[in-house]
Amino acid sequence: MNHKELIQNMADELQMPAKELNQHMAVATELMLEHLTNGEDISIPGFGTLEVRKKNERLIVHPVSRT
């Protein structure tokens, strides 16, 4: 399911225009992005927890030059 299909299915289920629902989803996405950027976790019961994790760099070696 892509974004367009998700919006359409939700709009049908909630009986509201897809355009209006798309605006609501954009606001929700922006709010989640803002909180994740500030280092906060987002917990959605029944769905899961969204969090930003710091990962170590990977050491990559070129197979020919070995650098």
RAVENQUI-V681076 format. One record per pair of residues at least 4 apart in sequence whose C-alpha atoms are under 7 Angstrom apart, sorted by the first residue. I is the first residue (numbers start at 0). J is the second residue. Records with the same first field share a line. If there is no record, write none. Layout:
I->J + J
//
This chain:
0->4 + 5
1->5
2->6
3->7
4->8
5->9
6->10 + 17 + 20 + 21
7->11 + 17
8->12
9->13
10->14 + 15 + 16 + 17 + 20
11->15
16->20
17->21
18->22
19->23
20->24
21->25
22->26
23->27
24->28
25->29
26->30
27->31
28->32
29->33
30->34
31->35
32->36
33->37
34->38 + 39
35->39 + 40 + 50 + 51
38->51
40->48 + 49 + 50
41->48 + 49 + 50
42->47 + 48 + 49
43->47 + 48
60->65 + 66
61->65 + 66
//
